[in-house]
Each structure stands twice: as structure tokens, then as C-alpha cells.
Amino acid sequence: MKVFLTFPNLRWTKDDPNTVWIVHPYNLCLLAAVIEQEHDVSILDANVSNMTREQFASEVARHRPDLVGVSVMTDEYGFSGHEAARLVKEVDPSIITVMGGVYPTVNADKVANDPNVDYVAVGEGEQTFPRLLRALEGREDFPERGFAFRRDGKIIVLPRADLIQDLDAIPRPAYHKVDFMQYAMNDGRASIDSPPEFPYARMFTSRGCPIGCVFCEVESISGKKFRPRSPENVVNELLWLKETYGIRSVVFDDDNFYVNRKRAGRIFDLMISRDLGLKWNAIAVPVFYLTEELLELMRASGCNFIDLAIESGVERVLKQIIHKPVKLDFAKKVINKAKSLGINVSCNFVIGFPGETWNEIRQTLKFAEEIDVDYVKIFIATPLPRTRLWNICEEGGYMEPGSLDWRHGRIRTHEFAPRDLAILRAYEWDRINFSSAAKREKIARLMKMSPEELDKIRRDTRLALELH
């Protein structure tokens, strides 16, 4: 079977420089690796090449695949996935279309209702997708789990496939199927957590997270159980990436890298003992898993930047609403230790939950300013399908109609409206982060841009409020 694995162009939904990014091909290349021995597989990334619809359709027509897999990672850009499926069917209605990724996993019924999508892959695809291909070729029975589809005018959603327990058994991503340097030399958008050096790679060393934050989709996607790759497997892949592609830095994209401190420390020890010399960023780290010893190991192994998920500056909100076991005094100690080691520090905060008061939102922003880190990210609480926050908003009538929009939010309570949050977020983000020339210069350096380019981002952020 001739298989095309594709990313649609996110700009087919909207061209927002703050949310459109280059999607690293890690997941598509994992899928390619598990099927390439049995099938003729190619990868078509319309997003990285900024393809028009016509160019995408032309590539499909030129290669004439038997099956096109469309990967969509976020609800916000689900429309682009549906557009890709429509374009494939316009080229040739006999081409089988399969949509997978986060968006179809949490919206299986909705996606299966699209007549241009033949099958919806629900959950992890490294084991189920090869079974689907063999079934379509008549070599085995159709999978009993892991897919949704239409049959006789009805939507059939099969049970989720069991989560993969042995992640070491998954082969390395088939980066030979793409122009790896197209990704390794370009992060795609300005960000405080941009890779410290190019060329770089992104990778997952584990799946799953046991915390269960009210706003998080991970339980519906990867599950609550922490499923790690072995430290040796992780570091062997890093060495392979360095030797094969010359990477100089790496970003770990795990749901929660730090659940098992002993394992995390072992990975850092191996990175040091094997003299990898890679710089790396720690993204969305739950602060309560860190210790002074672990931070020291992180720094020694090449950690250049840490992004701490604190979420709120009010412990009532953390405990009763977000359900995250953060202690603010402990968070301050972690921040001070990281700063003393020369690690650049960013912190994440989320505002605008049902049950959160306006004064508590202001208290969170006051705390964000007081901790004096290199950068503060402020997010508006956004209900996502299959999260407890979604259920709370639906049951309480807090969710305004409309599509997902990370910049403005959709939650309205008697304490605030979505526009209140959008304005507060934009102006407090600007005030806290850019309060001095020294801070502005450092942030511009971390984002790898000129001060003039940074000023433009600040100006565009303010102006975007008028357009909504």
C-alpha cells in the first residue's frame, strides 16, 4: 500500500503568528518507522512548506497514494485537517483518508461525521495504524479497538486501544523520510523557549501524567499512568541524533518528564558521562518534582532554560480549582536555585477559571511580578474537550459560543468576561516582562531577535485586541 502521512497547513485555518508554528515531524516519523518495512510510505508536510491548498492537492495528485493519513495536533486548527481530507477526496474519492492526532482523539464523533474522513485514529497509533493497513489489504481482521468510522449511516466509535507500555520497542523516528534540517534549523516562531542552539531536535522520552490538572487533555490522550522510555534508550537516541544530524540542542516535549526523579537523574547522569555536550530546554515543568540536587544535575547536563508550571499565585485556586499540588514558598526556592545555577527561568500562569475571583486573578499577577523571573507566560483558562474544565463550563453555563481561541478565551462568570481577561493578560504580560531595558534586552536575546522585532511583537499583541 502506498501511504502518504501529512501535516495540513495551519494557515488554512488562520494565520496567527502567535499560535501558528512549525510542527516537528516526530510523531509522523514514528508512524513511518513502524510501517516502512511493509508499505511504501512518504511524508508530505504542507505546514512547514506553507503550501496552498492547490499545491497540496497537486502533490497528492502527482503521487497518487492509496491512503492519506492527516495528523492534527490541536482543536484550534482542526479545520485545516478537514480541509486536507476534502482536498484529497477532490483529487480522487477512492483514496482512503485517516485522521489522527490530539484533535481527532478527543473529537472522534465529530471527525467521523466528516464524509471526507474514512477512519479516525483514536489514541496512540504506533500499534493500531499498521493493523488498519493490513486489514485494508485483506491480510488480517479489522482492528477491534482504536478507530471511529461511519457504517450504514451511523457513527461507530470503537473502544480505545490499550496504551503502549513498552515505549522502548517503538523504533526511532524515520527522519530520513523528511528534510530534517528544514526543522532542525528553524523553530518557526519567536518564543522565549526557542531552542538554545541550531540544529536542534525535539523528542518525547515518556508519555502520560498522573497530576490531573483541571484544564489538561493529557488524561484523554496519553493517560494518567507515567510510561517512560529507559534512560539508556533516551540517551542512545540523543547520541544518534548528534552523530547523524549534528544536533547541538534538544527540547523534551514530554507530558511530564519529571514524575520519576530517579529516572530523570539517570538520564542527566548519562548525558554527562557520555559527554553529549547538548544544550536543552525544560518545558512546562511541575515545580514540585524538582529538588536542588536534580536542578544541579540538569544544569551540569546542559539545561539552559527552565519553564516552570506554577499556574496560580493563590494556593486556594491551586488546591480547590486547578488541583495542582504547588506550594508557592517552595516554588520561590526552586526559582532562586535555578537562577543561582545560571539557568534562565520562565513561569507559566493561567487565569480566568470558574470560581476564581477577580481579586485572585490580580493576586496571581502580583505574585508573577514578585518572583522576578526572566519571563512570565500568562494564559487564559480555555476549556478543551474531555477535560474537567470543559465539563464544569458546560454544566455551569460559563462557556460562550465560538471556536477555540487561546488569545481571548471563552469563559464568562459573574466576576469577568472573556474580553476583560484578554485585555488584562495582554497589558500585564507587557508590563511585567518589559519593565526595564535590561529585561527587554535579555528577552530579545533569548528569543533570538532584535529589540525592534520584540517591540513589534508587543505592539501587535496590543493591536490584536482591537481586531477581536
Secondary structure, DSSP 8 states (H G I E B T S, - for coil): -EEEEEE--GGGT---TTT-----THHHHHHHHHHTTTSEEEEEETTTTT--HHHHHHHHHHH--SEEEEE---GGGHHHHHHHHHHHHHH-TTSEEEEESHHHHH-HHHHHT-TT-SEEE-S--TTHHHHHHHHHTTSS---SSSEEEEETTEEEE-------S-GGGS----GGGS-HHHHHT--SS--TT--SSSSEEEE-SEE--SS--TT--HHHHT-SS-EE--HHHHHHHHHHHHHHH---EEEE--S-TTSSHHHHHHHHHHHHHTT---EEEEEEEEGGG--HHHHHHHHHTTEEEEEEEEE-S-HHIIIIII-----HHHHHHHHHHHHHTT-EEEEEEEE--TT--HHHHHHHHHHHHHT--SEEEEEE----TTSHHHHHHHHHT-B-SS---TTT--B--SS--HHHHHHHHHHHHHHHHTSSHHHHHHHHHHTTS-HHHHHHHHHHHHHHHHH-
